[in-house]
């Protein structure tokens, strides 16, 4: 498989919208999917934010997901969404590894649903370690010096 990251193109957004409508994926990430208007508003906001770093994950020429970093409450955070069709093939780990070469701010945080063992494993493979948890989520951190 050829897994790469690229800038988000206008044609990616309908595909990314469809990914976040998948009820199995939504349950896995403990996320409420957005309707089209809310999705478009959210993406316009994050793409306009100068501190956001956003990439489309492409596998063998097909949009397989997205990955981004952003500031939340004074901390840098990473998030990603891989389409269920690509789960279990190493796409998440490869995409996050490539993204971490672009996003070099450390520490870098990630928040994942406790029951999402696959995503927890992706983060651990990429060097993230446990920082805290609550009833539903685990917070992990990729330690290091803030750059």
C-alpha positions as CSV (number, residue, x, y, z in Angstrom):
1,X,0.0,0.0,0.0
2,X,1.1,3.5,-0.8
3,X,0.0,5.7,2.2
4,X,0.7,9.4,2.0
5,X,-0.5,12.7,3.4
6,X,-1.4,15.7,1.3
7,X,-3.1,19.1,1.7
8,X,-6.9,18.9,1.9
9,X,-8.5,19.5,-1.4
10,X,-12.1,20.8,-1.9
11,X,-13.2,17.4,-3.3
12,X,-12.0,15.7,0.0
13,X,-14.6,17.2,2.2
14,X,-17.6,15.2,0.9
15,X,-15.6,12.0,1.4
16,X,-14.5,13.1,4.9
17,X,-18.2,14.0,5.7
18,X,-19.3,10.5,4.6
19,X,-16.6,8.9,6.8
20,X,-17.9,10.6,9.9
21,X,-21.5,9.4,9.1
22,X,-20.5,5.8,9.5
23,X,-22.4,4.6,12.6
24,X,-19.9,1.9,13.5
25,X,-17.0,4.4,13.4
26,X,-19.0,6.9,15.3
27,X,-19.7,4.4,18.1
28,X,-16.0,3.5,18.2
29,X,-14.8,7.0,18.7
30,X,-17.7,8.1,21.0
31,X,-18.4,11.1,18.8
32,X,-21.7,12.6,17.6
33,X,-21.5,12.9,13.8
34,X,-22.4,16.3,12.4
35,X,-25.1,17.0,9.8
36,X,-23.9,18.6,6.5
37,X,-24.4,22.2,7.6
38,X,-22.6,21.7,11.0
39,X,-19.8,19.7,9.3
40,X,-19.2,22.4,6.6
41,X,-19.2,25.1,9.3
42,X,-16.7,23.1,11.5
43,X,-14.4,22.4,8.5
44,X,-14.5,26.0,7.4
45,X,-13.5,27.0,10.9
46,X,-10.6,24.6,11.3
47,X,-9.3,25.2,7.8
48,X,-9.3,29.0,8.5
49,X,-7.5,28.6,11.8
50,X,-3.8,29.5,11.1
51,X,-2.5,27.2,13.9
52,X,-4.3,24.1,12.6
53,X,-2.3,21.6,10.6
54,X,-4.6,19.4,8.5
55,X,-3.9,16.7,6.0
56,X,-5.8,14.2,4.0
57,X,-4.7,10.5,4.3
58,X,-4.5,8.9,0.9
59,X,-4.0,5.2,0.3
60,X,-3.3,4.0,-3.2
61,X,-4.9,7.2,-4.6
62,X,-8.1,6.9,-2.5
63,X,-9.0,9.3,0.3
64,X,-8.8,7.1,3.4
65,X,-9.2,9.7,6.2
66,X,-7.8,12.9,7.7
67,X,-5.4,13.9,10.4
68,X,-5.0,17.2,12.1
69,X,-3.4,19.1,15.0
70,X,-4.9,22.1,16.8
71,X,-4.7,24.1,20.0
72,X,-7.2,23.3,22.7
73,X,-7.1,25.0,26.1
74,X,-3.4,25.9,25.8
75,X,-2.3,22.4,24.7
76,X,-1.5,21.1,21.2
77,X,-3.7,18.1,20.3
78,X,-3.8,15.6,17.4
79,X,-6.8,13.8,16.0
80,X,-7.4,11.6,13.1
81,X,-10.2,9.7,11.4
82,X,-9.6,6.7,9.2
83,X,-12.4,5.3,7.1
84,X,-13.6,1.9,8.4
85,X,-12.7,0.3,5.0
86,X,-9.0,0.8,5.9
87,X,-9.1,-0.4,9.6
88,X,-6.7,-3.1,10.6
89,X,-4.2,-2.5,7.8
90,X,-1.7,-0.2,9.5
91,X,-3.0,3.0,7.8
92,X,-3.6,4.8,11.1
93,X,-0.1,4.1,12.4
94,X,1.5,5.0,9.1
95,X,-0.5,8.2,8.8
96,X,0.2,9.3,12.3
97,X,3.9,8.5,12.0
98,X,4.1,10.6,8.8
99,X,2.1,13.4,10.4
100,X,4.4,13.5,13.5
101,X,7.3,14.4,11.1
102,X,5.2,17.5,10.0
103,X,3.8,18.4,13.5
104,X,6.8,18.7,15.7
105,X,5.3,20.5,18.6
106,X,5.8,18.6,21.8
107,X,4.2,17.7,24.1
108,X,1.4,16.7,21.8
109,X,-1.8,15.3,23.3
110,X,-4.5,12.9,22.0
111,X,-7.9,12.0,23.5
112,X,-9.4,8.6,22.6
113,X,-12.5,6.7,23.7
114,X,-11.5,4.1,26.3
115,X,-13.1,1.3,24.3
116,X,-11.2,2.1,21.1
117,X,-8.3,-0.3,21.6
118,X,-7.1,0.0,18.0
119,X,-6.7,3.8,18.3
120,X,-5.0,3.4,21.6
121,X,-2.6,1.0,20.1
122,X,-1.9,3.3,17.1
123,X,-1.0,6.1,19.5
124,X,1.2,3.9,21.7
125,X,3.1,2.6,18.6
126,X,3.8,6.2,17.8
127,X,5.3,6.9,21.2
128,X,2.3,8.4,23.1
129,X,1.9,7.4,26.7
130,X,-0.9,7.5,29.2
131,X,-1.5,10.8,30.9
132,X,-5.0,10.8,32.4
133,X,-8.5,9.4,32.0
134,X,-12.1,9.9,32.9
135,X,-15.2,7.8,32.6
136,X,-15.2,7.6,28.8
137,X,-11.8,8.8,27.4
138,X,-8.1,8.4,27.8
139,X,-5.6,11.3,27.3
140,X,-2.2,10.3,26.0
141,X,0.8,12.5,25.4
142,X,3.8,12.4,23.2
143,X,6.3,14.0,25.5
144,X,9.1,16.3,24.6
145,X,10.0,19.9,24.5
146,X,7.6,22.4,23.2
147,X,8.9,23.7,19.8
